[in-house]
Amino acid sequence: MGAEPAPFRWPEGKRAALSLSFDDARPSQLDQGLPVLDAHGVKATFYVSPANMERRVDDWKAAAANGHEIANHTLTHPCSGNFRFAQNNALEDYTIEQIEADILGGTEAIERMIGVTPTTFAYPCGQKFVGRGEGVVSYVPLVAKHFIAGRGAFDESHNAPRSCDLAQLFGMAMDDEPFARLKALLDHAVEDDGGWLVLFGHDVGPQGARQVTRTDALDELCRYATDPATGIWTDTVEAVGRYVEERMGG
């Protein structure tokens, strides 16, 4: 048996990578999340719903100008019809052509409103299919065609940078999680040959809830991840994705 490969080589001798992401362009991300991120110099990825972004265009422009990534989350956020909110916009009723049009519509809306062309994507509800039964088709290939990376949701692990599929990155939830839990996920990525942990949240606020990332946990996580002694590269999905893409298999 050959020797096990050395841990993946991150920039400047870092031991692992962390990307923080937020979905839907919710106002609390601007009001509660950005002040925490900016206080620690952490650049995050925001997978925006254009209808929400349009309500605060100038603030989202400012976030982009400050180095945060503004990225694609489709135009209309289609999910499985098993969710009541999606029953009139269900993936089971989409064709591959329709989902591509919805994705490209999201890109066009972001370009029109803030002058940014998205380079990464997040699957609404973490779901990657259209159709039903024998007609089900994955739309992962479309994401691979149009973006550097596509982030999933509600997954079980960090990403292995040598072997992950950038078009369907694992994303782990940080909503309503205490810092101790988030630290444990990040520490595991460090220990597991230098993984890439991609976290996602929705609203941000002092009281955690099903779709609310706790401000105190976010603050502690940013402080921990940016401590030079911890050895974590913290950056956007786009930045880390480009780095991984250039070195995959190495």
C-alpha positions in Angstrom: 0.0 0.0 0.0 1.2 3.5 -0.9 1.6 6.3 1.6 -1.5 8.4 2.3 -1.5 11.7 0.4 -0.4 14.8 2.3 -3.2 17.2 3.4 -4.4 19.5 0.6 -2.2 22.6 0.3 -4.1 25.8 1.1 -2.6 29.3 0.6 0.0 30.5 3.0 0.1 27.2 4.9 -3.5 27.4 6.0 -4.9 24.2 7.4 -8.5 24.3 6.0 -10.9 26.6 4.3 -14.2 28.1 5.4 -16.9 29.8 3.3 -19.9 31.5 4.9 -23.0 31.9 2.8 -26.5 33.3 3.2 -29.6 32.7 1.1 -32.4 34.8 -0.2 -31.1 38.4 0.3 -33.0 38.8 3.6 -32.8 42.3 5.2 -31.4 41.0 8.4 -28.3 39.9 6.5 -27.6 43.5 5.8 -28.6 44.9 9.2 -27.4 42.1 11.5 -25.0 40.0 9.5 -22.8 42.4 7.6 -21.7 44.4 10.7 -20.4 41.2 12.3 -18.7 40.0 9.1 -17.2 43.4 8.4 -15.9 43.8 12.0 -13.8 40.7 11.4 -12.9 41.3 7.8 -14.7 38.2 6.7 -16.0 38.1 3.1 -19.2 36.1 2.7 -21.2 34.8 -0.3 -24.9 36.0 -0.6 -27.1 33.8 -2.7 -29.8 36.4 -3.5 -33.4 36.2 -4.5 -33.8 39.2 -6.8 -37.3 40.2 -5.6 -35.8 40.7 -2.1 -32.6 42.3 -3.3 -34.6 44.9 -5.3 -35.9 46.4 -2.1 -32.4 47.4 -1.0 -30.4 47.7 -4.1 -28.0 50.3 -2.8 -27.2 48.3 0.3 -26.4 45.2 -1.8 -24.3 47.3 -4.2 -22.3 48.5 -1.2 -21.9 44.9 0.1 -20.5 43.9 -3.3 -18.2 46.9 -3.4 -16.9 45.8 0.0 -15.8 42.4 -1.4 -18.7 40.2 -0.5 -19.8 37.8 -3.3 -23.3 38.3 -4.7 -24.4 35.1 -6.3 -27.2 33.3 -8.1 -30.1 31.5 -6.2 -32.5 31.4 -9.3 -35.0 34.0 -10.2 -38.1 32.5 -8.5 -36.7 30.0 -6.0 -38.4 26.8 -7.2 -38.4 23.9 -4.8 -40.2 20.6 -4.4 -44.0 20.8 -4.3 -43.8 18.9 -1.0 -43.3 22.4 0.5 -46.5 24.3 0.7 -44.8 27.6 -0.4 -43.6 25.9 -3.6 -46.7 24.2 -4.7 -47.3 26.7 -7.5 -43.6 26.8 -8.4 -42.6 23.1 -8.0 -39.5 21.5 -9.4 -41.6 18.5 -10.2 -43.5 20.6 -12.8 -40.3 22.1 -14.4 -38.5 21.0 -17.5 -34.7 21.3 -17.9 -35.3 24.2 -20.3 -37.5 26.0 -17.7 -35.0 25.7 -14.9 -32.2 27.0 -17.1 -34.4 30.0 -18.0 -35.1 30.6 -14.3 -31.4 30.4 -13.4 -30.4 32.7 -16.3 -33.2 35.1 -15.3 -31.6 35.3 -11.8 -28.2 36.2 -13.3 -29.8 38.9 -15.6 -31.6 40.5 -12.7 -28.5 40.7 -10.6 -26.5 42.2 -13.5 -29.3 44.7 -14.1 -29.7 45.8 -10.5 -26.1 45.9 -9.2 -23.9 45.4 -12.2 -22.4 42.1 -11.0 -22.3 38.8 -12.9 -22.7 35.9 -10.5 -20.1 33.1 -10.8 -21.5 30.6 -8.2 -24.9 29.2 -7.5 -26.9 27.8 -4.6 -29.6 25.2 -5.2 -32.9 26.4 -3.7 -33.8 24.0 -0.8 -30.7 22.1 -1.8 -32.6 20.2 -4.4 -31.0 19.4 -7.8 -33.7 17.9 -9.9 -36.7 18.7 -12.2 -39.6 16.5 -13.3 -41.1 13.5 -11.6 -40.9 9.7 -11.8 -39.2 8.3 -14.8 -38.9 11.8 -16.2 -36.7 13.2 -13.3 -33.5 14.9 -14.6 -30.7 16.4 -12.6 -29.9 20.0 -13.3 -26.4 19.8 -11.9 -25.0 19.8 -15.4 -26.6 23.1 -16.1 -25.0 24.6 -13.0 -21.6 23.2 -14.1 -22.2 24.8 -17.5 -22.9 28.3 -16.2 -21.0 28.6 -12.9 -17.7 27.9 -11.2 -19.5 26.2 -8.3 -22.9 25.2 -7.1 -23.7 24.9 -3.3 -26.1 22.3 -1.9 -27.8 22.5 1.5 -28.5 20.3 4.5 -25.5 18.1 3.7 -23.6 15.9 6.1 -19.9 16.9 5.7 -17.4 19.5 4.6 -15.9 19.2 1.1 -12.8 17.2 0.2 -10.9 19.6 -2.1 -9.2 16.9 -4.1 -12.3 15.0 -5.0 -15.4 17.2 -4.5 -17.7 18.0 -7.4 -17.6 21.8 -7.6 -21.0 21.8 -9.3 -22.6 20.2 -6.2 -20.7 21.3 -3.1 -21.8 20.1 0.2 -23.3 22.9 2.3 -24.0 22.6 6.1 -26.5 24.6 8.0 -25.5 27.2 10.6 -29.0 28.5 11.4 -29.8 28.2 15.2 -26.5 26.5 15.8 -24.3 27.5 18.8 -20.7 28.4 18.3 -19.6 25.1 19.9 -21.3 23.1 17.1 -19.9 25.3 14.3 -16.4 25.2 15.8 -16.6 21.4 15.9 -17.5 21.3 12.2 -14.6 23.5 11.4 -12.2 21.6 13.5 -13.3 18.4 11.8 -12.5 19.9 8.4 -9.0 20.8 9.7 -8.4 17.3 11.1 -9.7 15.6 7.9 -6.8 16.4 5.6 -7.6 20.0 5.3 -11.2 20.1 4.2 -13.4 23.0 2.9 -16.4 23.7 5.1 -19.2 25.7 3.4 -21.8 26.9 5.8 -25.2 28.5 4.9 -27.8 30.5 6.8 -30.8 32.6 6.2 -31.8 35.4 8.6 -29.3 36.7 11.2 -30.4 37.8 14.6 -29.8 37.7 18.4 -32.3 34.9 18.8 -31.6 31.7 16.8 -34.5 29.9 15.1 -35.1 27.4 12.3 -33.9 29.9 9.7 -32.0 32.4 11.8 -28.2 32.3 12.3 -27.3 33.6 15.8 -25.3 36.8 15.8 -23.3 35.7 18.8 -22.4 32.4 17.2 -21.5 34.2 13.9 -19.3 36.6 15.8 -17.5 33.9 17.7 -17.0 31.8 14.6 -15.6 34.8 12.7 -13.2 35.6 15.5 -12.1 31.9 15.8 -11.7 31.4 12.0 -9.7 34.6 11.5 -7.3 34.0 14.5 -3.9 33.3 12.8 -3.3 30.5 15.3 -6.3 28.6 14.0 -4.9 28.4 10.5 -8.2 28.8 8.5 -8.5 30.4 5.1 -11.9 32.2 5.2 -13.1 33.5 1.9 -16.1 33.5 -0.5 -17.3 30.4 -2.4 -16.0 31.9 -5.6 -12.5 32.6 -4.3 -12.1 29.1 -2.7 -13.8 27.4 -5.6 -11.4 29.0 -8.1 -8.4 27.9 -6.0 -9.7 24.3 -5.7 -10.5 24.1 -9.4 -6.9 25.0 -10.3 -5.6 22.3 -8.1 -8.0 19.4 -8.3 -6.4 16.1 -8.4 -3.1 17.5 -7.1 
